[in-house]
Amino acid sequence: MCGFVAMLALNGSAVEAPRIERMTSAIAHRGPDDVGFFYSGAIGLGFRRLSILDLTPTGHQPMSAADGQVTIVFNGEIYNFVELRRELEGLGHTFRSTGDSEVLLHAYLEWGKDCLPRLNGMWAFLIHDGRNGKLFGARDRFGIKPLFRFQGRDHVLFASEIKAILASELCSRALNYSVAASYLVEGRLDESDATFYADIVQVPPSFAFEVDASGRYSQWRYWSIEDTPPAHLEDPARAFAELFEDAVRLHMRSDVPVAVHLSGGLDSSSIICASARVRSQVDATGPLMAFSYIAPEFDESAYIQATIAQTRAQMIELRTTPELLWADLERMLWYQDEPVHSITALVGFQLMRVTATHGIKVVLNGQGADETLGGYSSYFKSYWHMLLARGRVLEAWREMNAYAKSHRVAIGPSLVKQMQHLALTAMSRVPLYRRAANALRNQQGRREKWFTPELLGYLQRRPEADGVDLNSALVQSQRQTRLPIYLRVEDRNSMAHSVEARLPFLDYRLASLAYSLPDNWKVRGQWNKYVLREAMSQRIPEAVRVRVDKMGFPVPSRAWLSGALREPVMDLLSSGHLKQSGLYNADVVMRDVDCHMRGNADWTDRVFDVAQFEAWSTLAPRSSVPIG
């Protein structure tokens, strides 16, 4: 929706308006429709607005209460603001605007910190409460909307993007070598509150915080999906279908047109079909627009066309090439502030640009479905592991056999791996074994040949997953290993083009329902996301509903990196920075890359990771902090 910045001056220092204005200008792309500032003593706030709800000046931010004592800056959407407003009016509150920002402000005035459990939406907000001299803020349950923090000796800064904090010129640009090592060596991104900048951290998802006038910062978790009790429903598919329909309806609340990004997969097809039904119920005018990318090497057009035929949507297709995608790499990385996970992020960047050029400000996407419903192949293994660990061997065999037949894989090796994993899990509970295994992993890591011992010394041991059941694996994906990076890429790509991305599958009611269901309503036999498949019976094209393969917006990265993109990639990798940075054993890197280019080895992921890290490094000049 928008972007904001905040500065708290400490130790008698002053808030300098030019710094706030410079920080706010750095995120103008997040809100091209309006700009506003607020200053009160040691507090300075800046805001950029993308007008989605209440397009009039009454939606201007920073927004203050009638008495001027409480002021808010808010990025996101509160989807249940209509219902909350009605409740607040019943409690005596009056409103000047028709949007959700004022509703959030009054929710805080009425309930204080306890307003958070009442909110359904995506948000990062900051409230200056002049009554107690504190800043109060929060980030939404899954971290859809970003918020970063820098705490220095004389200032505390907050901003929707890292670049705004850097624009203050109060923060060092020093590289966080631990984060860089995790990414370059192990391909890990956004798995903690740390960023690629040593002095800048994220406010964690589902956390609230307070900062007092002295700069003392405290934060706490206000919501956890693990607190959801098990459900005992007669018809889980029907319950899910009804709640999903309501989630899509709420996510379509907007005073500007809403479109959908459509692949040939189950998630986006479910969203656009629900959108078409919602539009039909309210007699919406104008076309339902769908934006798609179809890679020639991964043709999903038959599935997409079946959905277009059912919804009568108007489809706009992104047409691009690997060369055009790569030409956008530096531009995308500037908006992202940090490296991304794959070339697919470039597809998303261009798809958002096409969306914006057609006048669309709001787009619905399917992010979050895989991590809440069990969409990745690894979740089958988690489910089988749980069955074996609980002694349900025959049931595990039936499940594995059904999967093997439909996916045309041999069941024998899978069963052997599951038994090995079961044994290792049991052994990992023994402290002596755990210490030995950690030592072995560290030793193996130190033998990594692409990177210098100095960089490898910054590697930190990866936290082990808690528990062995499917829900534990899903929670880990939501908080650490998958969803955070996908949400970051989605937010920066969309806001780069002043488009708001909304994610119905991350309606917390829907995610909580999924968590509460037995595991076999997430994966069963050959099916992932089983409850969604059952819920969408006769609601989406049958060919899409019964697909067992999974694509999204795929690209043939290996072929591109050794073919059409070979020259620009080699230009990056042969740069002087690669040799002088102190991060790489450059001769080893170039030897292995040459093998990859000749088709004698597959280093696809690492070639892309290092190449884009080098591209990012040219955009992010850092303080001279020696490695080691």
C-alpha positions in Angstrom: 0.0 0.0 0.0 2.6 2.5 1.1 5.9 3.1 2.8 7.0 5.1 5.9 10.1 6.1 7.8 10.6 7.2 11.4 13.3 8.7 13.5 13.6 9.0 17.3 16.4 11.3 18.3 18.3 10.4 21.5 20.6 12.2 24.0 19.3 15.6 23.2 20.0 15.4 19.5 17.5 16.9 17.1 15.4 15.4 14.4 16.6 16.9 11.2 13.8 17.4 8.7 16.1 17.1 5.6 17.1 13.6 6.8 13.5 12.5 7.1 12.7 14.0 3.7 15.7 12.2 2.1 14.7 8.9 3.7 11.1 9.3 2.6 12.2 10.2 -1.0 14.2 6.9 -1.2 10.9 5.0 -1.1 8.8 7.2 -3.3 8.0 4.2 -5.5 6.1 2.6 -2.6 3.7 5.6 -2.6 3.6 7.9 -5.7 0.2 9.4 -4.8 1.0 11.5 -1.8 3.7 12.5 0.7 3.4 13.7 4.3 5.6 14.4 7.4 5.1 14.8 11.1 7.4 16.3 13.7 7.0 16.4 17.4 10.1 17.0 19.6 12.4 14.1 19.2 10.1 12.3 16.8 10.0 12.6 13.0 7.8 10.6 10.6 7.6 10.5 6.9 5.1 8.7 4.6 4.5 7.9 1.0 1.0 6.9 0.0 -0.3 4.5 -2.7 -4.0 5.2 -2.7 -6.1 2.0 -2.6 -8.9 2.8 -0.1 -10.4 6.2 0.4 -8.7 8.0 -2.5 -9.5 11.4 -1.0 -7.2 13.7 1.1 -8.9 12.4 4.2 -6.7 9.3 3.9 -3.5 11.4 4.2 -0.8 10.2 6.5 0.8 10.7 9.0 -2.7 10.6 10.5 -3.4 12.0 14.0 -6.3 11.6 16.4 -8.6 14.5 16.9 -6.7 15.8 19.9 -3.3 15.5 18.1 -1.9 13.2 20.8 -1.6 10.0 18.8 -0.2 9.8 15.3 0.1 6.7 13.0 2.0 5.7 9.9 0.7 2.5 8.4 1.7 0.4 5.4 -0.7 -2.4 4.4 -4.4 -3.3 4.5 -6.8 -4.2 7.3 -9.3 -6.3 5.4 -11.9 -6.4 8.1 -11.9 -2.7 8.6 -15.6 -2.4 7.7 -16.5 -4.7 10.5 -14.1 -3.1 13.0 -15.4 0.4 12.1 -19.0 -0.7 12.8 -17.9 -2.0 16.2 -16.0 1.1 17.0 -18.8 3.4 16.0 -21.0 1.4 18.4 -18.5 2.3 21.1 -18.8 6.0 20.3 -16.0 6.6 17.8 -16.5 8.9 14.9 -14.6 8.9 11.6 -13.7 11.5 9.1 -12.4 9.1 6.3 -13.7 5.9 4.7 -10.5 3.9 4.7 -8.7 1.5 7.0 -5.9 3.7 8.3 -8.3 5.7 10.6 -9.9 2.5 11.7 -6.5 1.1 12.8 -5.8 4.4 14.6 -9.1 4.2 16.5 -8.6 0.5 17.3 -5.5 1.5 19.1 -7.2 4.4 20.9 -9.9 1.9 22.1 -8.0 -1.2 22.8 -4.3 -0.2 22.9 -1.9 -3.1 22.3 -4.8 -5.5 22.4 -6.0 -4.2 19.1 -3.7 -6.6 17.3 -5.6 -9.9 17.7 -8.7 -8.2 16.2 -6.9 -7.3 12.9 -7.2 -9.4 9.7 -4.8 -8.1 7.1 -1.2 -7.3 6.3 0.6 -4.5 8.0 3.6 -2.7 9.4 2.7 0.3 11.4 4.2 2.7 13.9 2.2 4.8 16.4 3.6 7.8 18.3 1.7 8.1 21.5 2.2 11.5 22.9 0.4 10.5 26.1 3.2 8.3 27.3 6.0 9.4 25.0 6.4 6.0 23.4 6.5 4.5 19.9 4.4 1.4 19.5 4.3 -0.7 16.4 3.9 -4.2 14.9 4.3 -6.3 11.9 1.6 -8.7 10.5 1.4 -12.3 11.5 3.3 -13.7 8.5 5.5 -10.7 7.7 3.9 -9.8 4.4 4.7 -6.1 4.9 8.3 -5.2 5.8 9.8 -3.1 8.6 13.5 -2.5 9.3 15.2 -1.0 12.3 18.6 0.6 13.0 19.6 1.6 16.6 22.5 3.9 16.9 24.0 6.0 19.7 21.9 9.1 19.0 19.1 7.8 16.8 16.6 5.0 16.4 15.4 4.6 12.8 12.6 2.6 11.3 11.7 2.2 7.6 9.8 0.1 5.1 12.9 -0.6 3.1 16.6 -0.8 3.9 17.5 1.9 1.4 15.6 4.5 3.4 17.7 3.8 6.5 20.8 4.1 4.4 19.6 7.4 2.9 19.7 8.9 6.5 23.5 8.7 6.3 23.5 7.7 10.0 24.0 4.0 9.4 27.1 2.1 8.3 26.9 0.1 5.1 29.1 -2.6 6.5 28.4 -6.1 5.2 27.0 -8.7 7.5 29.5 -11.5 6.8 27.5 -14.1 8.6 24.5 -13.4 6.4 26.7 -13.3 3.3 28.3 -16.6 4.2 25.0 -18.3 4.8 23.8 -17.2 1.4 26.9 -17.8 -0.7 27.9 -21.1 0.8 24.5 -22.6 1.7 22.0 -20.6 -0.4 20.1 -19.4 2.7 18.2 -16.1 2.6 15.9 -14.3 5.1 16.1 -17.0 7.7 16.6 -14.7 10.6 16.0 -11.1 11.6 19.5 -10.1 10.3 20.0 -8.5 6.9 23.0 -8.2 4.6 23.8 -4.9 6.4 25.5 -5.4 9.8 23.6 -2.7 11.6 20.1 -3.1 10.2 17.6 -5.8 11.4 14.0 -6.7 10.6 11.2 -6.5 13.1 10.1 -10.2 13.1 6.7 -11.3 11.8 3.9 -11.5 14.4 5.9 -9.3 16.7 4.9 -6.0 18.4 7.3 -3.6 19.9 7.7 -0.4 22.0 10.5 2.2 22.1 10.6 4.7 24.9 12.1 8.2 24.8 15.5 7.0 25.9 15.6 4.5 23.0 15.0 1.4 25.1 13.5 -1.2 22.7 11.4 -4.2 23.6 9.5 -6.6 21.5 7.1 -9.5 22.0 5.3 -12.1 19.9 1.6 -11.4 19.9 0.4 -14.4 17.8 1.6 -17.9 17.1 -0.1 -20.4 14.8 1.0 -23.2 17.1 -1.6 -22.0 19.6 -4.3 -23.1 17.2 -6.2 -26.1 18.7 -6.9 -29.2 16.6 -10.1 -29.0 14.6 -12.8 -31.7 14.6 -14.9 -30.9 11.6 -17.4 -33.1 9.9 -16.6 -31.7 6.5 -13.2 -30.0 6.4 -13.3 -29.4 2.6 -16.6 -27.5 2.9 -15.4 -25.4 5.9 -12.2 -24.6 4.0 -14.1 -23.7 0.8 -16.4 -21.3 2.6 -13.6 -19.6 4.5 -11.5 -19.3 1.4 -14.3 -17.6 -0.5 -14.7 -15.1 2.4 -10.9 -14.5 2.4 -10.9 -13.7 -1.3 -14.0 -11.5 -0.9 -12.2 -9.5 1.9 -9.0 -9.2 -0.2 -10.9 -7.7 -3.1 -12.0 -4.7 -1.0 -10.6 -1.8 -2.9 -11.4 1.5 -4.4 -9.3 0.7 -7.5 -9.4 -2.3 -9.9 -8.1 -5.7 -8.6 -6.4 -8.2 -10.9 -4.8 -11.7 -10.5 -1.4 -13.2 -11.4 -2.3 -16.5 -13.0 -0.1 -19.6 -13.5 -1.5 -23.0 -14.5 -1.3 -24.1 -10.9 -3.9 -24.9 -8.2 -3.4 -21.8 -6.0 -3.7 -18.9 -8.5 -6.5 -20.8 -10.4 -8.4 -21.1 -7.1 -8.0 -17.4 -6.4 -9.1 -16.2 -9.9 -12.2 -18.5 -9.9 -13.2 -17.3 -6.5 -12.6 -13.7 -7.7 -14.9 -14.3 -10.6 -17.7 -15.6 -8.3 -17.3 -12.6 -5.9 -17.5 -10.2 -8.9 -20.6 -11.9 -10.2 -22.3 -11.6 -6.7 -21.8 -7.8 -6.6 -22.4 -7.2 -10.4 -18.9 -5.9 -10.9 -18.2 -3.9 -14.1 -15.1 -4.1 -16.2 -13.1 -7.1 -17.1 -11.4 -9.4 -14.6 -7.7 -9.2 -15.7 -5.2 -12.0 -15.4 -1.5 -11.6 -15.9 0.6 -14.6 -16.8 4.0 -15.7 -17.9 4.4 -18.9 -19.9 8.0 -20.3 -20.4 8.2 -22.1 -23.7 10.2 -24.8 -21.9 7.4 -25.3 -19.3 4.2 -24.8 -21.2 1.2 -24.5 -18.9 -1.0 -22.8 -21.4 -3.6 -25.5 -21.6 -4.3 -25.2 -17.8 -4.3 -21.4 -18.0 -6.7 -21.4 -20.9 -9.1 -23.7 -19.1 -9.2 -21.3 -16.2 -9.6 -18.2 -18.5 -12.5 -20.0 -20.3 -14.3 -20.6 -16.9 -13.7 -17.1 -15.5 -14.0 -15.2 -18.8 -11.0 -13.2 -17.6 -9.0 -11.0 -19.9 -5.5 -12.5 -20.1 -2.3 -10.4 -20.5 0.8 -12.4 -21.1 4.3 -11.3 -20.3 6.6 -11.9 -23.2 10.3 -11.7 -22.5 13.6 -13.4 -23.1 16.5 -14.4 -20.8 18.5 -11.4 -22.1 15.7 -9.0 -21.3 15.3 -10.5 -17.8 19.0 -10.3 -17.1 19.0 -6.6 -18.3 16.7 -5.9 -15.3 18.9 -7.6 -12.8 20.6 -4.5 -11.3 17.4 -2.6 -11.3 15.6 -5.3 -9.5 18.4 -5.7 -7.0 18.2 -2.0 -6.2 14.6 -2.3 -5.3 15.2 -5.5 -3.4 18.1 -4.1 -1.3 19.4 -7.6 -0.9 20.2 -10.7 -3.2 17.2 -12.9 -4.2 16.7 -16.6 -4.4 16.5 -17.4 -8.2 16.1 -16.0 -11.7 12.3 -16.5 -11.2 12.4 -13.3 -9.1 13.1 -11.4 -12.4 10.0 -12.9 -14.0 8.0 -11.6 -11.0 9.6 -8.1 -11.4 8.7 -7.9 -15.1 5.2 -9.3 -14.5 4.5 -6.6 -11.9 5.7 -4.0 -14.4 3.3 -5.2 -17.1 0.6 -5.2 -14.4 1.3 -1.6 -13.6 1.3 -0.5 -17.3 -2.3 -1.7 -17.6 -3.4 0.6 -14.8 -3.7 -2.1 -12.1 -2.8 -1.1 -8.5 -3.9 -4.3 -6.7 -3.1 -7.9 -7.6 -4.0 -11.1 -5.9 -1.3 -13.8 -5.7 -1.0 -17.4 -4.4 2.0 -17.0 -2.1 1.6 -18.8 1.2 -0.5 -21.7 0.0 2.4 -24.1 -0.2 3.7 -23.3 3.3 0.3 -23.5 5.0 -1.3 -26.4 3.1 1.7 -28.6 2.3 2.6 -27.9 -1.3 6.2 -29.0 -1.6 7.4 -32.5 -2.2 9.5 -32.4 1.0 6.2 -32.3 3.0 5.4 -35.8 1.9 8.6 -37.0 3.4 7.7 -35.2 6.7 4.4 -36.9 6.7 5.8 -40.3 6.1 8.5 -39.8 8.7 5.8 -38.9 11.3 3.8 -42.1 10.4 6.9 -44.3 10.8 8.0 -42.5 14.0 4.5 -43.3 15.5 4.7 -46.9 14.4 2.1 -46.6 11.7 4.3 -48.6 9.3 1.5 -50.1 7.1 -0.2 -46.7 6.7 3.2 -45.2 5.7 3.7 -47.9 3.2 0.4 -47.2 1.6 1.0 -43.5 1.4 4.5 -43.9 -0.1 3.3 -46.5 -2.6 0.4 -44.2 -3.8 2.9 -41.4 -4.2 5.5 -43.5 -6.0 3.0 -44.8 -8.6 1.6 -41.4 -9.5 5.0 -39.7 -9.6 6.7 -42.7 -11.3 9.5 -43.1 -8.8 10.8 -46.3 -7.1 9.4 -46.9 -3.7 12.3 -48.9 -2.4 14.9 -46.1 -2.2 12.4 -43.8 -0.7 11.6 -46.3 2.1 15.3 -46.8 2.8 15.9 -43.0 3.0 12.9 -42.7 5.4 14.2 -45.4 7.7 17.7 -43.8 7.6 16.2 -40.4 8.5 14.2 -42.0 11.3 17.3 -43.5 12.8 19.3 -40.3 12.5 16.5 -38.3 14.1 16.4 -40.7 17.0 20.2 -40.5 17.4 20.1 -36.7 17.2 18.4 -36.7 20.6 21.7 -38.1 22.1 23.9 -35.1 23.1 27.2 -36.9 22.2 26.0 -37.8 18.7 24.6 -34.3 18.2 28.0 -32.7 19.1 29.8 -35.1 16.8 27.4 -34.5 13.9 27.8 -30.7 14.3 31.6 -31.0 14.4 31.4 -33.1 11.2 29.2 -30.6 9.4 31.5 -27.8 10.5 34.5 -29.7 9.2 32.8 -30.4 5.9 31.9 -26.7 5.6 35.5 -25.7 6.1 36.5 -27.8 3.1 34.3 -25.8 0.8 36.6 -24.8 -2.1 34.8 -21.8 -3.7 35.2 -19.6 -0.7 38.0 -18.4 1.5 38.6 -19.8 5.1 37.9 -16.2 6.4 34.4 -16.2 4.9 33.7 -19.8 6.0 34.6 -18.8 9.5 31.4 -16.7 9.6 29.1 -19.6 9.0 26.7 -20.3 11.8 25.1 -23.6 12.6 21.7 -23.9 11.2 19.0 -24.4 13.9 17.5 -27.8 13.8 13.7 -28.2 13.1 11.6 -28.7 16.2 9.6 -31.9 16.1 9.1 -34.4 13.3 5.5 -34.0 12.3 4.2 -32.2 9.2 2.9 -29.1 11.1 6.4 -28.6 12.5 7.9 -28.6 9.0 5.2 -26.2 7.8 5.9 -23.8 10.7 9.6 -23.9 9.9 8.8 -23.0 6.3 6.5 -20.2 7.3 9.1 -18.6 9.7 12.4 -19.5 8.3 13.2 -21.6 5.2 10.8 -20.6 2.5 8.0 -18.0 3.1 10.1 -15.1 4.3 12.2 -14.8 1.2 9.2 -15.3 -1.1 7.3 -12.6 0.7 10.2 -10.2 0.6 10.6 -10.7 -3.2 6.9 -10.3 -3.7 6.7 -7.1 -1.7 9.7 -5.3 -3.3 8.8 -6.5 -6.8 5.3 -5.2 -6.5 6.1 -2.0 -4.8 8.9 -1.3 -7.3 6.0 -0.6 -9.7 3.6 0.9 -7.2 1.4 -2.2 -7.2 0.0 -3.8 -4.0 0.2 -7.6 -3.8 -2.4 -9.3 -1.7 -2.2 -12.9 -0.6 -5.6 -14.5 0.3 -4.0 -17.8 1.4 -2.3 -15.9 4.2 -5.6 -14.8 5.7 -4.7 -15.9 9.3 -8.1 -17.6 9.7 -7.5 -19.8 6.7 -3.9 -20.6 7.7 -5.1 -21.5 11.2 -7.8 -23.8 9.9 -5.2 -25.6 7.7 -2.9 -26.0 10.7 -5.7 -27.4 12.9 -6.6 -30.1 10.4 -5.1 -33.7 10.6 -2.0 -34.1 8.5 -3.8 -36.3 5.9 -5.9 -33.3 5.0 -2.7 -31.6 3.8 -0.9 -34.5 2.1 -2.6 -37.8 1.2 -1.3 -40.4 -1.2 -0.3 -38.7 -4.4 -1.9 -35.4 -3.5 -0.4 -32.3 -1.9 -2.7 -29.5 -0.5 -5.4 -32.2 -0.2 -8.0 -30.0 1.6 -7.7 -27.3 -1.1 -8.1 -29.9 -3.9 -11.3 -31.2 -2.2 -12.6 -27.7 -1.5 -12.2 -26.7 -5.1 -14.2 -29.6 -6.5 -16.5 -28.1 -9.2 -15.1 -24.7 -8.4 -12.0 -24.7 -10.7 -11.2 -26.6 -13.9 -10.9 -30.3 -13.1 -7.6 -30.6 -15.2 -6.0 -28.0 -12.8 -7.5 -29.5 -9.7 -6.0 -33.0 -10.3 -2.5 -31.9 -11.5 0.2 -33.6 -9.5 3.1 -31.6 -11.0 4.1 -28.2 -9.7 5.6 -25.3 -11.6 4.6 -21.7 -10.7 6.5 -19.4 -13.0 9.5 -21.7 -13.8 12.5 -20.8 -16.0 15.2 -23.2 -17.4 18.0 -21.6 -15.4 20.7 -24.1 -16.2 20.2 -23.8 -20.0 20.0 -20.0 -19.8 23.2 -19.6 -17.6 25.3 -21.7 -20.0 23.6 -20.4 -23.1 21.9 -17.0 -23.6 23.2 -15.6 -20.4 26.7 -17.0 -20.6 28.4 -13.7 -21.6 26.9 -11.3 -19.0 27.4 -13.9 -16.3 31.1 -14.4 -17.2 31.5 -10.6 -17.3 30.4 -10.4 -13.7 32.4 -13.4 -12.5 35.6 -12.3 -14.2 35.5 -8.9 -12.6 38.3 -7.6 -10.4 35.9 -7.4 -7.4 35.6 -11.2 -7.4 39.3 -11.6 -7.0 39.8 -8.7 -4.6 36.9 -9.1 -2.2 38.5 -11.7 0.0 35.4 -13.9 -0.2 36.3 -16.3 -3.1 39.1 -18.6 -4.3 38.7 -17.1 -7.7 40.7 -19.7 -9.6 38.5 -22.5 -8.3 35.3 -20.6 -9.0 36.3 -19.9 -12.6 37.4 -23.5 -13.2 34.1 -24.9 -12.0 32.1 -22.2 -13.8 33.9 -23.2 -17.0 32.9 -26.8 -16.4 29.3 -25.7 -15.9 29.4 -23.7 -19.1 30.7 -26.7 -21.1 27.9 -28.9 -19.7 30.3 -31.1 -17.6 28.9 -30.1 -14.2 25.8 -28.4 -12.8 26.5 -25.4 -10.7 23.4 -23.5 -11.7 22.3 -22.3 -8.3 25.7 -21.3 -7.1 26.6 -19.6 -10.4 23.5 -17.4 -10.2 24.1 -16.7 -6.5 27.6 -15.5 -6.9 26.9 -13.6 -10.1 24.0 -11.7 -8.6 25.9 -11.1 -5.4 28.6 -9.5 -7.4 26.0 -7.4 -9.2 24.5 -6.4 -5.9 27.9 -5.5 -4.5 28.4 -2.9 -7.2 25.0 -1.3 -6.2 25.7 -1.4 -2.4 29.0 0.3 -1.7 30.0 -0.6 1.8 32.2 0.8 4.6 35.7 -0.5 4.5 35.5 -3.3 7.0 38.2 -5.9 6.5 37.1 -9.5 6.5 38.5 -11.8 9.2 
